[in-house]
Amino acid sequence: MLRSRYPLAVAAVALVSACARGLSAQNAAPRLSFDAAVGGGHGWRGGERVERGLITSDLLIAIRVANDQGFLLGLEASRYWQMNGDLLCILRPDGRGGCIPQYPGFDALNLVGGLQWHWLRILGGPGYYAAYFDHNSTTSRSLGVGARTDLAVPLYEHISANVVARAAWVPRLRDQSYVPGALMVGLRLQTGR
C-alpha cells in the first residue's frame, strides 16, 4: 500500500520544491497558503443521480506568484465519508424495483494548478483516489481528476474564511464512473507579503 503511494508523494514534494525555487527568483514574493474546509457532499454514478449523502473534508497547500493574482500550484488532500453506503432499493421511473449499488467513500490526493484573482481561485488537476465500499476498508483504487473553486473573505491580516465548491471524476471503479461533489466552508492562512 505504501509502495503504491510513494511515487505520487515523491512527485508532489519535487513539484512543490521546484515551484518554490522557481518562484523565489521572481520579482513578486511567492505566497504560500494553507486551506482547510469541511462540509457536505453528494454523489453521482455513471451519469445517474444517486441519493448519497457524503461528509467531506479538504486540505490544500498552494503557492502562487504576485500579491493578489497569479498562477497557483499545490497539493490537495480530501476525504468523502459515506453516510448511507449500504444498498439503497428504490422504485425506478419505469415502475420496476431495484437496488442502486453501494456508493463508496473516497480518499484523494491531487496535484492541482490554477489561477487566482484577488480572493477567487479556480484549481484542478489529476489525482489518486482510494475508494471504500465494504465497511470502510479500501477496496478499489483509481486515477481521476479533481476541480475546485473557492472564494475567500478576509477576516484578520493573513486569515480568511472560505466557501469551497469541489468535484471529482473517478472513471474506473468496479466498471463504473463516480462523481463526488461537495460544498464546504473553511479557513485559509496565507504567508508572505
N, C-alpha and C positions, 0 to 999 in steps of 0.2 A: 504494500500500500504506500509506504513512504517512497519507494523507488519510483513509482509512477508520478508522484508529485514533485520529485527532486528536480527534473529538468525545467518544469514550469517555475519553480521557486528561484532557480539559478538565473533563468531568463529575466524574471521580474527584478531581481537585485541588480543584474547587469544593466537593464534598461533604466532604472532609477538612477544608478551611479553615472551612466553615460550622460543622461539628461542633466544631472546636477553639474557635471564638469563642463558640458557644452553651454549651459545657461549662465554659468558663472563668468564666462567671457563676454557676455552681452552687456550693453550699457545700462539697461534697466535691471534692477535687482530681481532675482527669482523669488517667488513666494511659494512657500510650502504650506499646504492646507491639510487639515485632518477633519474629516466629516464623520459623524455617527448619527444614524437615524433608525427609528423603529416605526412600525405601522401595520396596516392590514393589506391583504392582497387577495387576488382572485386567480383562478387557474382556468386555462383553456387547453383542450387537447384535440389535435387533428382537425382543426377548423370548426369543431363543435364546442359550444359553450358548456362548461361543466361547472355545476354549483359546488365549488370547493373553496372554503374559506382558508386563508393562509395568514399566519402571523409572520411578519418579516423584520429583518434587521440588516443593517448595511454599514460597512466601514470603508472609507475611501481615503487614500493618501495620494495627493496630486501636487505637481509642481508646475508653475506657469511663469511666463515672461511678462514684464510690464506691470504697472501699478494697478490698472483697472480692467485691462482686457489683454487677451493673448491666447496662445496655444497652450493646451494642458496635456500632460502625460501623467498617468497614475496607475495605481493598483487598487482594485476594489474587491472586497470580500463580502459576500452576502449569504443569508440563510432564509429559507422559506420553510416554516414549520406547518405541516398539515394539521388542520383542526378536525376534519372528518374524513380520514383517509380510508375508512372501510368501504366496501362496496355499497353503492347507492342504487337502489332499484326504483325505477320510476315508470310511469305510463308515457310512452313515446307519442309524438304528434300523430303518427299513423294509427294509433289505437292499440298497438302491441305493447306488451310489457317487456321490460328488460333491465339489465343492470349495467351501469356505467362502471368500467374498471376503476380500481383504486387510483386516486391521484397522489403522486409522490410528494414528499418534501424534498428540498434541494439545498445543497451547499454549493457555492460558486466562488471561483477566483477568476477575475477578469483583468486583462491588461487593457486600459482604456486610453483614448485620446479624444480631444475635442477642443472647443472654443469657449471662451468666457467673455461676456460683455458686461462690464460692471458687476452686477450681482446675479446675472443669469448665466448658467452653464449648460452646455449640451455635450455629453460624452458617450462613447460607445466603443466596443471592441470585442475581440474573441475571448472565450473563457473555457474553463474546465468545470463541468457540472457533475456532482455525485448525487444520485437520486436515492431516496429512502422509501421503498414500497412496503416492505414487510416489517412491521413493529420497529420502525426507526432504525433498521440496520441497512447499511449500504448494499444495494442490490444491483445497481447499474451505474455506469459512468459514460459520459459523452462529452464531446466538444460542442460548443454553442456560441451564441452571440448575445451580448447584453447591451442595453442602452439606457441612459438616464438623463433627465433634465432636472435641474434644481434652481430654486430661487431663494436667495438669502436676504434676510432683513437684518441690518446692523443692530446689535444690542449694546455692546460696550467695546471700544477700541478694536481688538482683533477677534472678537467673538460675535458670531451671527447666528440667528435662528434660520433653519432651512425648511423648505417644503420640497419634497423629492417625489418625482414620478419615475418609476423604474419598470422595465420589461425585459424579458429574455426569450430567446427562441432556442429550444433544445430539440434538434431534428430527429435524433435516433435513439430512442429509449424503448425497448420492447416493441419495436416496429411501429412506434407512434411518435409524433412530434408533440411537444408540450410548450406552452407559452404562459409562464407565470408572470404576473404583473403585480405592482404594489404602489400604494400611495403612503408616504411616510413623512414624519416630522423629526427634526433633529437639530444638532448644533454643529457649527463649523468654527474651528480655531485656525487662524492664519498667522504665519510668521513672516518677517521681512518688512520692508517699507511699504 
